[in-house]
Amino acid sequence: MADNTASFSGVELPPYLSAGVKQKLYQDLKNFPNNLDQVYWSPTDPDCRQGEGFSEFCYIYRTSGDLLTKSVKGIVVSNSCDIAPANKPDPWKNVLFAPIAPLDKYIARLAGAGKDKVSIDGVVDSIRRQRVTDLFYLPAKGVEFPESIVPLDDIRPESVHDFHARQPARLFSLNQYGWYIFLIKLSIHFTRLQEGVQRADE
């Protein structure tokens, strides 16, 4: 996340939030990024919502011209309304997800690419502070979920009906603060409104 996005002093909060929740969210955003490991998680919810992690998504990839599949952990990127079973999504609808990878594997990959410890430590610090625009950082959640990253440039589709029929285990639910940070990272990665490119009309 770029430096000019790390301050939320003028952030506009959703009008549907209660006064107490709105005040807590504002305070959490004000304390960003020094509280990422404290206020990210929410009790799991029976609904399927944007920003929730699940144990199994069908990940399709290509190797030597062949299409293969594997099961991966992932986070829901689709908006909640489009994928909620109660809304009876159309048969052709997809749920969009991004895979979740342990941070230590990414660190090992950096080391394998020849990065020295000082450089790696700097990259990891930037990841934890959400300053790497194409990676969403997830802090550890007890012993069952290690520090992880979500590559926002690797979003994949899966049939929403197949996903719900499989009933994968839920890994986590983001609280209001965690979800807001997730939305901000998605907005920065996909829109980059501050890119400084002026687009001319014909």
Number of C-alpha atoms within 10 A of each C-alpha: 19 12 7 8 12 16 13 15 10 8 10 8 12 8 8 8 12 9 10 9 13 17 13 13 20 19 14 21 22 17 14 17 15 12 13 22 14 10 15 21 19 15 9 15 12 7 12 21 20 24 25 23 26 22 16 20 28 19 19 13 12 9 7 5 7 7 9 10 11 10 12 16 20 26 26 22 22 17 14 17 14 18 26 17 14 10 10 11 16 11 10 8 14 19 24 20 27 26 23 22 19 16 21 14 12 15 17 12 12 16 14 10 9 10 14 11 12 8 13 17 13 10 16 18 13 17 21 22 19 24 21 18 21 20 22 24 27 26 18 16 16 8 7 7 13 15 18 21 23 21 15 20 12 11 16 20 17 16 17 20 18 14 16 14 9 10 11 14 11 18 17 20 22 23 17 19 23 21 18 16 20 20 15 14 24 18 13 18 18 12 10 13 10 8 8 7 8 6 6 5 4 3
